[in-house]
Every structure is written in structure tokens, then in C-alpha cells.
Amino acid sequence: MSAARENQIRFPDNIYEPEKVKVGRYNYNMYRASFNNLYSLYEYLKSNPQLNRDVFGKLSSIEGSLDFAGKPYDQAVEDLINDIDPGYEEFLKLQSDLNRAKSGKIHKFKLVRTVAGGHLNIPAYSVGNPLCYETEERITKPKFIRIHVSLSYYWGTSKSQVLYRAIIITNILKALEKAGYSVDLNTFEMSQEDDELVYIIVQIKKHGGRLNMGALYKTLCHVEFLRRILFRILETMDVKNCWGNGYGQTCDESFIRKALKLGNNDIFFDQPRNMGIDGYDLAQDFESAIKHLNLEDKIDVEKAKREFSENTKVLKKIR
């Protein structure tokens, strides 16, 4: 039994049996891992899962340079459950008030019987029913929107591109929630190496729950979450192909939509370069991302651009 195969037995709630999937005309073996929250992810990594040394002779999760991969691996793991670093407060200051998002509420009406007011219900009145008046009450229900966020990006992505995309994502999510939308958030990595796919799900928001800004900050803002944490998870999976050469290729939006059978109206946050996020000008990157997502009718772009332009000093503190 391979070392990585043992992890499927030791951690059945996190590491799953490979499954055959077809995407377009091609067949793949998909290796899936899933974590309900950051604490679940922390517990898995601290439990010393077996490493797939047959594929990963060099462990990039540990050996990656600080300049490329961010904080050292051990520190990145502890940060999953530690208090959030000082940059978090600066990150919160960059949450713009995008108050022009269109209402995401659906208004329906129900008939309610009362003791007075409204229209008299003659049959109810005739039999002496005290609730003999009828009136309509408006029921407000939030519109549902499903959002998918790729946690992976190609090797040449800069730290500022990662940070700017995180700021853009959180601002859009908060604007949609404020406008009354019920947001279902799916955060994951999907990468490919020949005929193998790796699909790692890290849940940071439960369906129906509010956004967890701390979890968003830890997973989206810094490169070590991908290049230390997600790389280590990959190193414990039972893949067979040459993943160790580059840890796979990030799957693009079109491929992922087919592989996961996403809805046509689902919003997908791709890797930064595919969304026009260059990491030099946050205001311009925000506008590019909104156009890419076709959300101009829901988000106040000009207001956000003005606020982002005024907060360049805050960005420098986070970096």
C-alpha cells in the first residue's frame, strides 16, 4: 500500500478515493480532498499525513523560497488558527461601501386573516370567526447566488496580484450580501497533470451563514496558502503522474465549469491574470474584474475606484 493511499484510510472525511470523470471528450482520474473549515485543515496537516515521496522527491511546500512561497511552512500552518496578523486591520479598511448594488430581494405576498383592517371575509364573518378580515403581507426573500473562487494560479503570479484579487473578491461578496443576496461560496483548487486532476475544497463559508472575513483573509490574501498549505495537501495525495515537476497546471474557468457542472449564472473568480488583474493599480484592476464578471449592473465601479485610489497607503502596509 502506498503511503498516500494510507491517508484515504486514516482520513476518510478529508481524502477520497479517486474517481473517473469525463470533461469534454477526455477522461481523467480526479483526486479529491475536502475540509469543512480552516481548523479541519489544520488538524489534518498537524496529524502528519503520509507524504507521496514516489512523486514528490522535493517538497516545495517546505523548500520554496520566502520570496516565492511566502512565510515558512510551519508558520503558515499555525497561522490557520492563530490570531490574524496586523495586516488584517488594514485589509478591512479596503472594504469599500459599494452601495449601488441592485437589490437581491424577491417580494412575494401572502394572505393573512386579522381581527380588523383589510377586506371583510363575508363567510368568516357570518359564522362568527373573529379573524374575519383579510389583508396581504409582503414576504421578502433573498435571491440566491452561487460564487466559486479558484485558490490556484500559475507560478508567475505576483503577491500583489494575489492581494488585489482578494480585495476585489471580498468587496464584491460584501456588496452582494448587503444588497440582500444569499451567497453560497465555493472555494477550491483544481489543477491538472496529464490525465489526472486534483480537486481540493476548503470551505470558508457555510451555506446561509455570513461571510467570515478572517477566513477569507487567510486563504486569499497571501501566496503561502497555495504555495505552502495547498501544496502540502497535494504532496499527501495518491497521484501518479509527474506532479513534482511543477505541481500541476491551474485549470481555467471553461474547464472547471464543465468538470464541476457549474450553473450558467454562477459567478466564477478565476486566477488574477485571466481576470485582468495585474497587481499595479487596484482601481483599474477592480474595473477590469467587474467587466470580466459582467457585474457592471450590480456594483458601483466608479465609487469603488475613487475609494481604492485614496487608499494606496493602506495597500503598502498590507504588503
C-alpha positions as CSV (number, residue, x, y, z in Angstrom):
1,M,0.0,0.0,0.0
2,S,1.4,3.4,-0.9
3,A,2.0,6.0,1.8
4,A,-0.5,8.4,0.2
5,R,-3.1,5.6,-0.1
6,E,-2.9,5.2,3.7
7,N,-4.2,8.8,4.1
8,Q,-7.5,7.7,2.4
9,I,-7.9,5.2,5.2
10,R,-6.7,7.4,8.1
11,F,-8.6,10.5,7.0
12,P,-11.8,9.3,5.2
13,D,-13.5,12.6,5.8
14,N,-10.8,14.5,4.1
15,I,-9.2,12.3,1.4
16,Y,-11.4,10.4,-1.0
17,E,-11.0,7.5,-3.4
18,P,-10.0,8.7,-6.9
19,E,-12.9,8.9,-9.3
20,K,-13.3,8.7,-13.1
21,V,-14.6,11.9,-14.7
22,K,-15.1,13.0,-18.3
23,V,-14.6,16.6,-19.3
24,G,-15.5,17.2,-22.9
25,R,-14.0,14.4,-24.9
26,Y,-11.4,13.4,-22.4
27,N,-11.3,11.1,-19.4
28,Y,-9.5,11.9,-16.1
29,N,-8.7,10.4,-12.8
30,M,-9.8,13.0,-10.2
31,Y,-8.2,13.0,-6.7
32,R,-10.4,14.9,-4.2
33,A,-9.7,16.3,-0.8
34,S,-12.2,18.3,1.3
35,F,-12.0,20.4,4.5
36,N,-15.0,21.9,6.3
37,N,-13.1,24.8,7.7
38,L,-9.6,26.1,8.4
39,Y,-9.4,24.2,11.7
40,S,-10.2,20.9,10.0
41,L,-7.4,21.7,7.5
42,Y,-5.1,22.5,10.4
43,E,-5.9,19.2,12.2
44,Y,-5.2,17.2,9.1
45,L,-1.7,18.8,8.5
46,K,-0.8,18.5,12.2
47,S,-1.7,14.8,12.2
48,N,1.4,14.1,10.0
49,P,-0.3,12.6,6.9
50,Q,1.9,10.3,4.9
51,L,3.8,12.0,2.0
52,N,3.8,10.8,-1.6
53,R,7.5,10.5,-1.9
54,D,7.3,8.5,-5.1
55,V,6.0,11.6,-6.9
56,F,7.3,14.4,-4.7
57,G,11.0,13.9,-4.3
58,K,11.4,17.6,-3.5
59,L,8.8,19.1,-1.1
60,S,8.1,22.6,-2.5
61,S,5.8,23.2,0.5
62,I,8.9,23.4,2.6
63,E,11.7,24.2,0.2
64,G,10.0,27.0,-1.7
65,S,11.8,30.4,-1.2
66,L,10.3,33.0,1.1
67,D,10.2,35.4,-1.9
68,F,8.1,33.0,-3.9
69,A,6.2,30.9,-1.4
70,G,5.7,33.4,1.4
71,K,6.0,32.5,5.1
72,P,7.8,29.2,6.1
73,Y,5.6,26.2,6.1
74,D,5.4,25.7,9.9
75,Q,4.4,29.3,10.4
76,A,1.8,29.1,7.6
77,V,0.2,26.1,9.2
78,E,0.0,27.8,12.6
79,D,-1.5,30.9,11.0
80,L,-4.5,28.9,10.0
81,I,-5.7,29.0,13.6
82,N,-3.7,31.8,15.1
83,D,-4.9,35.4,15.7
84,I,-4.9,37.3,12.4
85,D,-1.7,39.3,11.7
86,P,-1.7,43.2,11.8
87,G,-2.3,43.4,8.1
88,Y,-5.9,42.2,8.6
89,E,-6.9,45.6,10.1
90,E,-5.5,47.3,7.0
91,F,-7.3,44.8,4.8
92,L,-10.6,45.6,6.4
93,K,-10.1,49.3,5.7
94,L,-10.1,48.4,2.0
95,Q,-13.7,47.1,2.1
96,S,-15.5,49.8,0.1
97,D,-19.2,50.7,0.6
98,L,-20.4,49.6,-2.8
99,N,-23.9,50.7,-2.1
100,R,-25.2,50.8,-5.6
101,A,-25.6,47.0,-5.8
102,K,-29.1,46.2,-7.1
103,S,-31.5,44.7,-4.6
104,G,-31.3,40.9,-4.4
105,K,-34.6,40.5,-2.7
106,I,-37.7,38.9,-4.1
107,H,-41.0,40.3,-2.9
108,K,-44.0,37.9,-2.6
109,F,-47.3,38.3,-0.8
110,K,-49.4,36.1,1.4
111,L,-53.0,36.4,2.6
112,V,-53.3,36.9,6.3
113,R,-56.6,37.0,8.4
114,T,-56.9,39.6,11.1
115,V,-59.5,40.8,13.6
116,A,-59.6,44.2,11.9
117,G,-58.5,46.1,8.8
118,G,-58.2,44.9,5.2
119,H,-61.2,43.4,3.4
120,L,-64.1,41.7,5.2
121,N,-64.4,38.0,4.5
122,I,-68.2,37.5,4.5
123,P,-68.3,33.7,5.1
124,A,-65.9,34.0,8.0
125,Y,-67.9,37.0,9.4
126,S,-71.2,35.0,9.1
127,V,-70.0,32.1,11.2
128,G,-68.6,34.4,13.9
129,N,-64.9,33.9,13.2
130,P,-63.0,36.7,14.9
131,L,-60.4,36.6,12.1
132,C,-62.8,37.8,9.6
133,Y,-60.7,40.4,7.8
134,E,-58.1,39.6,5.2
135,T,-55.0,41.6,4.2
136,E,-51.9,40.9,2.2
137,E,-48.4,40.9,3.8
138,R,-45.3,41.2,1.8
139,I,-42.7,38.4,2.3
140,T,-39.1,39.3,1.5
141,K,-36.8,36.5,0.4
142,P,-33.2,36.9,-0.6
143,K,-32.2,35.9,-4.2
144,F,-29.7,33.1,-4.3
145,I,-26.3,33.5,-6.0
146,R,-23.6,30.8,-6.2
147,I,-20.0,32.0,-6.3
148,H,-16.9,29.9,-7.0
149,V,-13.3,31.1,-6.1
150,S,-10.3,29.3,-7.5
151,L,-7.5,29.2,-4.9
152,S,-4.9,28.3,-7.5
153,Y,-2.9,30.4,-10.0
154,Y,0.1,30.0,-12.3
155,W,3.7,30.2,-11.0
156,G,4.4,33.7,-12.3
157,T,1.5,35.3,-10.4
158,S,2.8,38.1,-8.1
159,K,2.0,38.7,-4.5
160,S,0.3,42.0,-5.4
161,Q,-1.9,40.2,-7.9
162,V,-3.0,37.8,-5.3
163,L,-3.7,40.6,-2.8
164,Y,-5.6,42.8,-5.2
165,R,-7.8,39.9,-6.3
166,A,-8.5,39.1,-2.6
167,I,-9.6,42.7,-2.0
168,I,-11.8,42.7,-5.1
169,I,-13.4,39.4,-4.2
170,T,-14.2,40.4,-0.7
171,N,-15.7,43.8,-1.8
172,I,-17.9,42.1,-4.3
173,L,-19.1,39.5,-1.8
174,K,-19.9,42.1,0.8
175,A,-21.7,44.3,-1.7
176,L,-23.9,41.4,-2.8
177,E,-24.7,40.4,0.7
178,K,-25.5,44.0,1.7
179,A,-27.9,44.2,-1.3
180,G,-29.8,41.2,0.0
181,Y,-28.4,38.3,-1.9
182,S,-27.9,34.9,-0.3
183,V,-24.4,33.9,-1.3
184,D,-23.2,30.3,-1.5
185,L,-19.4,30.4,-1.6
186,N,-17.3,27.5,-3.0
187,T,-13.5,27.9,-2.5
188,F,-11.2,25.3,-4.1
189,E,-8.2,24.4,-6.1
190,M,-8.4,22.4,-9.3
191,S,-5.2,21.5,-11.1
192,Q,-4.3,19.1,-13.9
193,E,-1.3,17.0,-14.8
194,D,-1.9,15.0,-18.0
195,D,-4.9,12.7,-17.3
196,E,-5.1,13.5,-13.5
197,L,-7.0,16.2,-11.8
198,V,-6.6,17.4,-8.2
199,Y,-9.7,19.0,-6.6
200,I,-9.1,20.4,-3.1
201,I,-12.1,22.0,-1.4
202,V,-11.6,24.4,1.6
203,Q,-14.9,25.6,2.9
204,I,-14.7,29.0,4.5
205,K,-18.4,29.9,4.4
206,K,-21.3,27.7,5.3
207,H,-24.4,28.0,3.1
208,G,-26.7,30.5,4.7
209,G,-24.0,31.9,7.0
210,R,-22.4,35.3,6.9
211,L,-19.0,35.9,5.4
212,N,-16.1,35.1,7.6
213,M,-13.7,37.9,6.8
214,G,-10.9,36.4,8.8
215,A,-11.0,33.1,6.9
216,L,-11.2,35.0,3.6
217,Y,-8.1,37.0,4.5
218,K,-6.1,33.9,5.5
219,T,-7.0,31.9,2.3
220,L,-7.0,34.6,-0.3
221,C,-4.5,37.4,0.6
222,H,-1.1,35.7,0.9
223,V,0.7,33.3,-1.5
224,E,1.7,30.9,1.3
225,F,-1.9,29.4,1.4
226,L,-1.4,28.0,-2.1
227,R,2.4,27.5,-2.2
228,R,2.7,26.1,1.3
229,I,-0.7,24.8,2.5
230,L,-2.3,23.5,-0.7
231,F,1.0,22.3,-2.0
232,R,1.4,20.2,1.2
233,I,-2.1,18.7,0.7
234,L,-1.2,17.7,-2.8
235,E,2.0,16.1,-1.5
236,T,-0.2,13.8,0.6
237,M,-2.4,12.6,-2.3
238,D,-2.1,9.4,-4.2
239,V,-1.4,10.9,-7.6
240,K,0.8,9.0,-10.1
241,N,1.8,11.5,-12.8
242,C,4.8,13.9,-12.7
243,W,3.2,16.5,-10.3
244,G,6.5,17.1,-8.6
245,N,7.9,19.0,-11.6
246,G,5.6,21.9,-11.2
247,Y,2.6,20.9,-9.0
248,G,0.3,20.8,-12.0
249,Q,-1.4,23.4,-14.2
250,T,-4.2,25.5,-12.9
251,C,-7.4,24.6,-14.7
252,D,-9.2,27.5,-16.4
253,E,-12.8,28.6,-16.0
254,S,-14.1,26.9,-19.0
255,F,-12.6,23.5,-18.0
256,I,-13.8,23.9,-14.4
257,R,-17.3,24.8,-15.4
258,K,-17.6,21.6,-17.4
259,A,-15.8,19.4,-14.8
260,L,-18.0,20.6,-11.9
261,K,-21.1,21.2,-14.0
262,L,-21.5,24.8,-12.7
263,G,-24.6,26.7,-13.4
264,N,-24.7,29.2,-16.2
265,N,-25.5,32.0,-13.7
266,D,-22.8,31.0,-11.2
267,I,-20.1,33.6,-10.7
268,F,-16.5,32.3,-11.1
269,F,-13.4,34.1,-9.8
270,D,-10.6,32.9,-12.0
271,Q,-6.8,33.3,-11.4
272,P,-5.7,37.0,-11.4
273,R,-4.3,37.2,-14.9
274,N,-7.4,35.7,-16.5
275,M,-9.5,38.5,-14.9
276,G,-7.3,41.3,-16.0
277,I,-5.7,41.8,-12.5
278,D,-2.2,43.0,-13.0
279,G,-1.3,44.0,-9.4
280,Y,-0.2,47.5,-10.2
281,D,-3.3,49.7,-9.9
282,L,-6.1,48.4,-7.6
283,A,-8.7,50.8,-9.1
284,Q,-8.0,49.7,-12.6
285,D,-7.9,46.0,-11.6
286,F,-11.2,46.3,-9.9
287,E,-12.8,47.8,-13.1
288,S,-11.2,45.0,-15.2
289,A,-12.5,42.3,-12.9
290,I,-16.1,43.7,-12.8
291,K,-16.1,43.8,-16.7
292,H,-14.8,40.2,-16.8
293,L,-17.5,39.1,-14.4
294,N,-20.2,41.1,-16.2
295,L,-21.3,42.7,-12.9
296,E,-21.5,46.3,-14.0
297,D,-25.2,46.4,-13.3
298,K,-24.7,45.2,-9.7
299,I,-21.6,47.1,-8.5
300,D,-20.8,50.8,-8.2
301,V,-17.5,50.7,-10.0
302,E,-16.7,54.4,-10.1
303,K,-17.3,54.8,-6.4
304,A,-15.0,51.8,-5.6
305,K,-12.3,53.2,-7.9
306,R,-12.3,56.5,-6.1
307,E,-12.0,54.9,-2.7
308,F,-9.3,52.5,-3.8
309,S,-7.3,55.3,-5.3
310,E,-7.4,57.1,-1.9
311,N,-6.1,54.1,-0.1
312,T,-2.8,53.4,-1.7
313,K,-1.0,53.9,1.6
314,V,-3.1,51.2,3.2
315,L,-2.1,48.8,0.5
316,K,1.5,49.4,1.2
317,K,1.0,48.4,4.8
318,I,-0.5,45.1,3.9
319,R,2.3,44.2,1.5
